[in-house]
Amino acid sequence: MNEERLHSYLDLIQKLLNCQSSEESNILLAHQDLLDADFYELVATATKEAADDGNEDTKNWLLNLQDKLNHFLKTQDKVKIEVEVEKHIEDPENILQGLETHLEFLLEIIQTIAQTNSDSQAVYALLNQNGDKLDKNLISVLSYWFITTIEDIENDEAEYIAALVVEFSNLIKLFTIAEKQINMEIAIVGYELVLDTYEKLGLLFEWAMVKNNLGLIYAERIMGDRAENQEKAIAAYHDALTVRTKAKFPQDWAMTHNNLGTVYAERIMGDRAENQEKAIAAYHDALTVRTKAQFPQDWAMTLNNLGTVYAERIMGDKAENQEKAIAAYHDALTVRTKAKFPQDWAMTHNNLEKFYYHKSLD
């Protein structure tokens, strides 16, 4: 982050420190432009420092602020989702008028997912036959069908319906026939729709899984502003990590940290050098769980990613960064062999060759 924005963050924290507790929500509302992933991370870092220093009062105040931020950001996200759904359902009473075939198609997909246990071949065959219905109208029908279906059913049924929508989103985001950008938008709406249901049912593991999926899809999203999509991805990953802790879910925690590292490495907003440092830190966190002995393929993937960031790193000694990049790539290649993983081997070799080429130009 640049110095001006850091000062703005610190000013906001000072205002919150000096205000009455009843005024905190209004202050947060008035400074929505500052409530991003960097601000949340600054508060989290300050909380850890206060805990390390034994300053219990400051630590507890900052923890309370984190809770308020979580609540505030979730409320804002919910409002945004509801507004987005309203865009798709401008006239709920007449939403299905002229879209009956879209509804029939959607129900057939959901039924196929349920009956085949999410068999991708069966679902993709159905999607391929109905490519003309993969459009914004399907987003409207999906939103309306889910909201009206989930209203008056038992918790077990609601959980089952939500799981089917998640599976639909998982499958359609990878469907490459028809317009990929529309498929991704359908998947995003599906993921967003189930979050409130999972939270109400107390299914936090599933909620965090969907948040991680949202991070992945926002990071690759075609529609919308790329920088804003990256910020949504970062926020989604941070949300997922409030549940996916290292203590409870170490593999999921490591996966989300690896994903977070990739977004920070490519991030447009903020200072590039600082983003690289955040990426490196996230990858190193992931590697505390993704060891060669236990998870060799994941270990090699994260090392390949780490090598790419070190190869381009701005901070630190250039020669040391280059050596770290070479070491990371070579370590990855001890698992990513040509015989076992030819595509991954080729990717890491290509990264290494590109690195040596650019190094020769220095």
C-alpha positions in Angstrom: 0.0 0.0 0.0 1.2 3.6 -0.6 2.1 5.9 2.3 -1.0 8.1 1.8 -3.3 5.1 2.1 -1.5 3.8 5.1 -2.0 7.2 6.8 -5.7 7.0 6.0 -5.9 3.5 7.6 -4.2 4.8 10.7 -6.4 7.9 10.9 -9.5 5.6 10.7 -8.2 3.4 13.5 -7.6 6.6 15.6 -11.1 7.8 15.0 -12.5 4.4 16.0 -10.3 4.5 19.2 -11.6 7.9 20.2 -15.3 7.5 19.4 -18.2 6.1 21.5 -19.0 2.5 20.7 -22.4 3.6 19.4 -20.7 5.7 16.7 -18.4 3.0 15.3 -20.9 1.7 12.7 -21.5 5.2 11.3 -17.7 5.8 11.1 -17.2 2.5 9.2 -20.1 3.4 6.9 -18.6 6.8 6.2 -15.2 5.2 5.3 -16.3 2.3 3.2 -13.6 3.1 0.6 -11.0 2.1 3.2 -12.5 -1.2 4.3 -10.6 -3.5 2.0 -8.3 -6.6 2.4 -5.3 -4.4 3.3 -7.1 -2.6 6.1 -8.3 -5.9 7.5 -4.8 -7.3 7.3 -3.4 -4.2 9.0 -5.8 -4.7 11.9 -5.0 -8.4 12.1 -1.2 -7.6 12.2 -1.7 -5.0 14.9 -3.8 -7.5 16.9 -0.9 -10.1 16.8 1.6 -7.5 17.8 -0.5 -6.4 20.8 -0.8 -10.0 21.8 3.0 -10.6 21.5 3.6 -7.5 23.6 1.2 -8.7 26.3 -1.0 -5.6 25.8 -4.4 -7.3 26.6 -6.6 -4.2 26.4 -5.3 -3.2 23.0 -5.5 -6.8 21.7 -9.1 -7.2 22.9 -10.1 -3.8 21.4 -8.6 -4.8 18.1 -10.2 -8.3 18.2 -13.5 -6.5 18.8 -12.8 -4.3 15.8 -12.1 -7.3 13.7 -15.5 -8.8 14.7 -17.2 -5.5 13.8 -15.4 -5.4 10.4 -16.4 -9.0 9.7 -20.0 -8.2 10.5 -20.0 -4.9 8.6 -18.4 -6.5 5.5 -20.8 -9.4 5.5 -23.7 -7.0 5.8 -22.4 -5.0 2.9 -21.9 -8.1 0.8 -25.4 -9.3 1.6 -26.8 -5.9 0.5 -24.8 -6.2 -2.7 -26.0 -9.7 -3.4 -29.6 -8.7 -2.8 -29.2 -5.8 -5.2 -27.6 -8.1 -7.8 -30.4 -10.6 -7.4 -32.9 -7.8 -7.8 -31.3 -6.9 -11.1 -31.9 -10.4 -12.3 -35.5 -10.4 -10.8 -36.9 -7.0 -11.7 -40.4 -8.3 -11.6 -40.6 -11.4 -9.4 -44.2 -12.1 -10.2 -43.5 -12.4 -13.9 -40.0 -13.7 -13.8 -41.0 -17.0 -15.5 -43.0 -15.5 -18.2 -41.4 -16.6 -21.4 -38.7 -18.4 -19.5 -40.5 -21.7 -18.9 -38.0 -23.6 -21.0 -35.1 -22.2 -19.0 -36.8 -23.4 -15.8 -37.3 -26.8 -17.2 -33.7 -26.9 -18.3 -32.5 -25.8 -14.9 -34.6 -28.4 -13.1 -33.3 -31.1 -15.5 -29.7 -30.1 -14.7 -30.3 -30.2 -10.9 -32.1 -33.6 -11.2 -29.2 -35.0 -13.3 -26.7 -33.8 -10.7 -28.7 -35.4 -8.0 -29.3 -38.7 -9.8 -25.8 -39.2 -11.2 -23.9 -38.0 -8.1 -22.5 -35.0 -10.1 -21.3 -37.0 -13.0 -19.6 -34.4 -15.2 -20.1 -36.3 -18.5 -23.9 -36.5 -18.0 -24.1 -32.9 -16.9 -21.9 -31.6 -19.7 -23.9 -33.6 -22.3 -27.0 -31.8 -21.1 -25.3 -28.4 -21.1 -24.0 -29.1 -24.6 -27.5 -29.8 -25.9 -28.8 -26.6 -24.4 -26.1 -24.1 -25.1 -28.7 -21.5 -26.2 -30.1 -21.4 -22.6 -26.7 -20.6 -21.0 -27.4 -16.9 -20.8 -28.5 -14.1 -18.4 -32.0 -15.5 -18.3 -30.7 -18.7 -16.7 -29.1 -16.5 -14.0 -32.5 -14.9 -13.3 -34.2 -18.3 -13.2 -31.6 -19.8 -11.0 -31.8 -16.9 -8.5 -35.6 -17.0 -8.5 -35.9 -20.8 -8.2 -33.4 -21.0 -5.4 -34.8 -18.2 -3.3 -38.4 -19.4 -3.6 -37.5 -23.0 -3.1 -35.4 -22.5 0.0 -37.9 -20.3 1.8 -40.3 -22.9 3.2 -38.4 -26.2 3.5 -36.7 -28.0 6.3 -33.1 -27.5 7.2 -32.0 -30.9 5.8 -33.7 -30.2 2.5 -32.2 -26.6 2.4 -28.7 -28.1 2.9 -29.3 -30.6 0.1 -30.6 -28.0 -2.4 -27.7 -25.7 -1.6 -25.2 -28.6 -2.1 -26.8 -29.3 -5.6 -26.4 -25.6 -6.5 -22.8 -25.6 -5.4 -22.2 -28.7 -7.6 -23.9 -27.0 -10.5 -21.6 -24.0 -10.0 -18.5 -26.2 -9.8 -19.4 -27.9 -13.0 -20.5 -25.0 -15.1 -17.5 -22.8 -14.3 -15.3 -25.4 -16.0 -17.7 -25.9 -19.0 -15.8 -24.5 -22.0 -18.4 -24.8 -24.7 -20.7 -21.8 -25.2 -19.6 -18.4 -23.7 -17.2 -19.0 -20.9 -17.8 -15.6 -19.4 -21.5 -16.3 -19.0 -20.8 -19.7 -17.5 -18.6 -18.0 -14.9 -21.3 -15.5 -14.1 -23.8 -18.3 -13.6 -21.4 -20.0 -11.3 -20.7 -16.8 -9.3 -24.5 -16.3 -8.7 -24.9 -19.9 -7.7 -22.1 -19.6 -5.1 -23.4 -16.3 -3.8 -26.9 -17.6 -3.4 -25.9 -20.5 -1.1 -23.7 -18.5 1.3 -26.6 -17.1 3.4 -28.2 -20.5 3.6 -25.0 -22.1 4.8 -24.5 -19.4 7.4 -28.0 -19.7 8.7 -27.7 -23.4 9.0 -24.3 -23.1 10.8 -22.5 -25.0 8.0 -19.3 -23.0 8.3 -17.1 -25.6 6.7 -19.3 -25.5 3.6 -19.5 -21.7 3.7 -15.7 -21.4 3.8 -15.4 -23.9 0.9 -17.8 -21.7 -1.2 -15.8 -18.6 -0.2 -12.6 -20.3 -1.5 -14.4 -21.2 -4.7 -15.5 -17.6 -5.1 -11.9 -16.5 -4.6 -10.8 -18.8 -7.4 -13.5 -17.7 -9.9 -13.2 -14.0 -9.1 -9.4 -14.3 -9.7 -10.1 -15.7 -13.2 -13.3 -13.7 -14.0 -13.6 -12.3 -17.5 -16.4 -9.8 -17.0 -16.0 -6.7 -14.8 -12.9 -4.8 -13.9 -9.9 -7.1 -13.4 -8.5 -5.1 -10.4 -11.9 -5.1 -8.6 -12.3 -8.8 -9.3 -8.9 -9.4 -7.7 -9.9 -7.5 -4.6 -13.1 -9.6 -4.4 -11.0 -12.7 -4.6 -8.7 -11.5 -1.8 -11.6 -10.7 0.4 -13.2 -14.1 -0.3 -10.0 -15.9 0.6 -9.7 -13.9 3.8 -13.3 -14.8 4.7 -12.5 -18.5 4.0 -9.5 -18.3 6.4 -11.7 -17.2 9.3 -13.0 -20.8 9.3 -10.2 -22.7 7.5 -7.7 -22.3 10.3 -4.4 -24.1 10.4 -5.4 -25.9 13.7 -8.7 -27.3 12.5 -8.3 -27.6 8.7 -4.6 -27.5 7.8 -4.9 -28.8 4.2 -7.7 -26.4 3.4 -5.8 -23.6 5.2 -2.8 -24.3 3.1 -4.8 -24.5 -0.1 -6.4 -21.1 0.5 -3.0 -19.6 1.4 -1.6 -20.9 -1.9 -4.5 -19.3 -3.8 -4.1 -16.1 -1.9 -0.5 -16.0 -2.8 -1.3 -16.3 -6.5 -3.8 -13.4 -6.4 -1.3 -11.2 -4.5 1.4 -12.1 -7.0 -0.8 -10.8 -9.9 -2.5 -8.0 -8.0 -3.0 -4.7 -9.8 -4.1 -2.5 -6.8 -1.6 -1.5 -4.1 2.2 -1.4 -4.2 3.7 -4.1 -6.4 6.6 -4.8 -4.2 4.4 -5.1 -1.1 2.0 -7.4 -3.0 5.0 -9.6 -3.9 5.9 -9.8 -0.2 2.4 -10.8 0.7 2.5 -13.5 -2.0 5.8 -14.9 -0.7 4.5 -14.9 2.9 1.3 -16.7 1.8 3.3 -19.4 -0.2 5.6 -19.9 2.8 2.6 -20.3 5.1 1.2 -22.9 2.7 4.5 -24.8 2.7 4.4 -25.3 6.4 1.6 -27.8 5.7 2.3 -28.7 2.1 5.5 -30.7 2.8 7.3 -32.9 0.3 6.8 -36.0 2.5 3.0 -35.6 3.0 1.7 -33.7 -0.1 4.5 -33.8 -2.7 2.3 -32.6 -5.7 0.9 -29.6 -3.7 4.4 -28.9 -2.3 5.8 -28.8 -5.9 3.0 -26.6 -7.1 3.5 -24.0 -4.4 7.3 -24.1 -4.9 6.8 -23.4 -8.6 4.6 -20.4 -7.7 7.1 -19.2 -5.2 9.9 -19.5 -7.8 8.0 -17.2 -10.1 7.5 -14.5 -7.5 11.2 -14.6 -6.4 12.2 -14.4 -10.1 10.4 -11.0 -10.3 10.9 -9.8 -6.7 11.6 -6.1 -6.2 12.6 -6.1 -2.6 15.8 -7.7 -1.2 19.1 -8.5 -2.9 18.6 -9.3 -6.6 21.2 -12.1 -6.6 19.7 -13.8 -3.5 16.2 -13.6 -5.1 17.5 -15.2 -8.2 19.1 -18.0 -6.3 15.9 -18.6 -4.3 13.9 -18.7 -7.6 16.3 -21.3 -9.1 16.2 -23.4 -5.9 12.4 -23.3 -5.8 12.1 -24.4 -9.4 14.7 -27.2 -9.0 13.0 -28.4 -5.8 9.6 -28.5 -7.7 11.2 -30.6 -10.5 12.2 -33.3 -8.0 8.5 -34.1 -7.9 7.3 -32.7 -11.3 9.2 -35.3 -13.3 8.7 -35.7 -17.1 7.7 -39.3 -16.6 5.1 -38.8 -13.9 3.7 -35.3 -14.5 4.7 -34.2 -18.0 2.5 -31.1 -18.2 3.7 -29.8 -14.8 7.3 -30.7 -15.6 7.0 -28.7 -18.9 5.4 -25.7 -17.0 8.2 -25.5 -14.4 10.9 -26.1 -17.1 9.4 -23.3 -19.1 9.4 -21.0 -16.1 13.1 -21.9 -15.4 14.1 -21.3 -19.1 12.3 -17.9 -19.1 14.1 -17.0 -15.9 17.5 -17.9 -17.3 16.7 -16.0 -20.5 15.8 -12.8 -18.7 18.8 -13.3 -16.3 21.1 -13.4 -19.4 19.8 -10.0 -20.5 20.8 -8.3 -17.2 
